[in-house]
Amino acid sequence: MADPRIKAIRIKTGVVKRIAKEKVTYEREAEQQSEKIQVYKNEGKEEHYIRKQEEVLQESLMMVPDCQRRLANAFEDLKNLLESEIELAETEEYIAAQKVLEESKPQLPAGNQMPCCFRP
């Protein structure tokens, strides 16, 4: 039977990875939407179209802080789990979780970029 601690590590790793990817996607979408609005303005499109596109941009921009908040929480949960399960440091799941934490650090809110200080 599989160790429930490893399963928890795998699940929390997936959560961090998914939220980090989601945040990047919203940022990319906002950037593309902003470029699209600029093209519409340059082409002299109707004000109605431009306003609608600006609404879409605002929706994407609103999602970024939400993703950052959720990512910070998930990051902290996974970090704490790994710190408490240090005896599993040799497992594939633990190593993968550490890698995901390192990769997701740049996606954390600026004030939350904490060092990963639990190297086995």
C-alpha positions in Angstrom: 0.0 0.0 0.0 1.3 3.4 -0.9 2.5 5.8 1.8 -0.1 8.5 2.4 2.7 11.0 3.0 4.0 10.5 -0.5 0.5 10.8 -1.9 0.1 14.2 -0.1 3.4 15.4 -1.5 2.4 14.4 -5.0 -1.0 16.2 -4.7 0.5 19.4 -3.2 3.2 19.4 -5.8 0.5 19.2 -8.5 -1.4 22.1 -6.9 1.7 24.4 -6.9 2.6 23.5 -10.4 -1.0 24.1 -11.7 -1.4 27.4 -10.0 2.0 28.7 -11.2 1.1 27.7 -14.7 -2.3 29.4 -14.4 -0.7 32.6 -13.2 1.7 32.7 -16.2 -1.2 32.0 -18.5 -3.2 35.0 -17.1 -0.2 37.3 -17.4 0.4 36.2 -21.0 -3.3 36.6 -21.8 -3.3 40.1 -20.3 -0.2 41.0 -22.3 -1.7 39.7 -25.6 -5.0 41.5 -24.8 -3.2 44.8 -24.2 -1.4 44.4 -27.6 -4.8 43.7 -29.2 -6.3 46.8 -27.7 -3.4 48.9 -29.0 -3.9 47.5 -32.5 -7.6 48.3 -32.4 -6.8 51.8 -31.3 -4.2 52.2 -34.1 -6.7 50.9 -36.7 -9.4 53.3 -35.4 -11.8 50.5 -34.5 -15.2 51.5 -32.9 -15.0 52.6 -29.3 -17.4 49.8 -28.4 -15.0 47.1 -29.5 -12.1 48.7 -27.7 -14.1 49.0 -24.4 -15.1 45.3 -24.6 -11.5 44.3 -25.1 -10.5 46.5 -22.2 -13.1 44.6 -20.0 -11.5 41.3 -21.0 -8.1 42.7 -20.1 -9.3 43.8 -16.7 -10.7 40.3 -16.0 -7.3 38.8 -16.8 -5.5 41.4 -14.7 -7.8 40.7 -11.7 -6.9 37.0 -11.8 -3.2 37.5 -11.4 -3.3 38.7 -7.7 -5.7 35.9 -7.0 -3.3 33.3 -8.5 -0.4 34.8 -6.6 -2.3 34.6 -3.3 -3.3 31.0 -4.0 0.2 30.1 -5.1 1.8 31.6 -2.0 -0.5 29.5 0.2 0.1 26.3 -1.8 3.8 27.0 -1.9 3.9 27.4 1.9 1.8 24.2 2.4 4.1 22.2 0.2 7.3 23.7 1.8 6.0 22.9 5.3 5.0 19.4 4.3 8.5 18.8 2.9 10.1 20.2 6.0 8.0 17.8 8.2 8.7 14.8 6.0 12.5 15.1 5.6 12.9 11.3 6.0 11.3 10.9 2.6 14.0 13.1 1.0 15.3 10.2 -1.1 12.0 9.6 -2.8 11.2 10.6 -6.3 8.1 12.6 -5.2 10.1 14.6 -2.6 12.8 15.5 -5.1 10.1 16.5 -7.7 8.4 18.6 -5.1 11.6 20.5 -4.3 12.1 21.1 -8.0 8.6 22.5 -8.4 9.1 24.8 -5.4 12.3 26.1 -7.0 10.6 26.6 -10.4 7.6 28.4 -8.9 9.6 30.9 -6.8 9.6 33.5 -9.6 5.8 33.4 -9.7 5.4 34.3 -6.1 4.4 37.8 -5.1 7.4 40.0 -4.8 7.3 40.1 -1.0 7.0 36.4 -0.7 10.0 35.1 -2.5 11.3 33.1 0.4 14.5 31.0 0.3 14.1 27.3 0.1 16.1 26.4 3.2 15.4 22.8 3.8 18.0 21.0 1.7 18.5 17.4 2.9 
